[in-house]
């Protein structure tokens, strides 16, 4: 009986040992499998990380290259816009100059045409006035003669000089030497002025220095047409005397 119990005890112990051994083997097997799986997973993860890092670096490189290219394109665009603006401004300036020169040329042509018309009008007016003057001179010829005489019957007086203005315009100025005064005292007549003038009323002013004294006489004379009008300046008793008369031309006699 005891032997039987002892045998059964051994069998149970052996069975327990076998079971524990089996469990231990199973646990070890499971641990090995888990380790292998973790190792495989770790290997796969490391390979994935390297691929990701490589693709990330390539993407960053492409982005940097694209940004650099974009910056270059922006710079080229700015330069192109600047050239376009400069060309546009130059074209505008050239257009303005062309228009300005066109306006100036048109203005000069208009001014030249106007000056040509004015010149033609002036030439016509000149010819008309010349013809009118010739007609007036032909139809109303008149002359004015101014003479100087010293009255020898009166007390002698020294005549130094004499000046005459016709219509407020200086006509003649004369100074006398001793020989000239001797000739005048002997009865000579000095014709100091002769001119063709229009037949109308004219004013004559004579200023003479007689014996150191200046004397002025004025006269308003009528100059008839087709006649010679004489104005005599005579020195009498130290005074300046004015006398006028007219002679008709031979065609009117």
Secondary structure, DSSP 8 states (H G I E B T S, - for coil): -HHHHHHHHHHHHHHHHHHHHHHHHHHHHHHHHHHHHHHHHHHHHHHHHHHHHHHHHHHHHHHHHHHHHHHHHHHHHHHHHHHHHHHHHHHHHHHHHHHHHHHHHHHHHHHHHHHHHHHHHHHHHHHHHHHHHHHHHHHS-EEEEEEEEE-TTS----EEEEEEEETTEEEEEEE--HHHHHHHHTT-EEEEEEEE--SSEEEEEEEEEETTEEEEEEEEEE--TTEEEEEEEEEETTEEEEEEEEEE-GGG-
